[in-house]
Amino acid sequence: MPGTGYTGKRLRLKRILPGGRTLIVPMDHGVSSGPVAGLEDVRRAVAAVRDGGANAIVVHKGLVDRVSEVLNGGPALLVHLSASTGLSTEKDRKVLVGTAEEAVALGADGVSVHVNVGGRHDAEMLRDLGAMARDCARLGMPLLVMAYPRGENVKDGFAVDVVRHVARVAAELGADVVKCPYTGDPETFREVVRSCPVPVVIAGGPRMDSDSAVLEMVRGAMAAGAAGASIGRNIFQHADPAAITRAIADVIFAADAPRAVVR
């Protein structure tokens, strides 16, 4: 018999992935990269993606109070609990900077952690992921895992064999939703989706040269069976963030796109 934690997680997941699809906008870049363009005024950025129809945003705990009123019943709130900075000599080494209990107290709909696999510190990050998954299960909090092949042993971070491996690692250790790089085409990304037992969303990556490139990437991911996308810079650094959010959401929620099963 599922307990209350299971029930709470299921209800929150349906807010994050309505109908099995989602557009998540991460805005956690201030810790890793500083106040990047588009996030100088985070309230304005959140308002724009809210108006464009984003399903969820990701921010660090210190910004929740700043953006809570702007959400106004719109996107779900995910609190990011991992951090490192670009000023560090080990920027790929993510450490936990918060707890699932803190996220509950902040009114979050879920939490997010970042794990880089393929370097000398991945054992620590995997250990933290396992502990976070345990706490999220107990508290009924959905767990988004940003899983990336990064480190000394990774020659190509977009190769299908390594992307499907890190996605599976995240799922096996307790992720409810996995965010990972897009492998570049629907055929190879379909292998990632098929081998991951939980919904998969693609990472947006660096700022692209054109809207058509962004939309084509999302179309390819959806054709492969992805549950959606988690796109930051290609949305909040856009000249019209609300408009590009709306355009991406239209692709994700197109009637002919497959729907992920949210249990």
Order of alpha helices (4+ residues) and beta strands (2+ residues): alpha-beta-alpha-alpha-beta-alpha-beta-beta-beta-alpha-beta-alpha-beta-alpha-beta-alpha-beta-alpha-beta-alpha-alpha
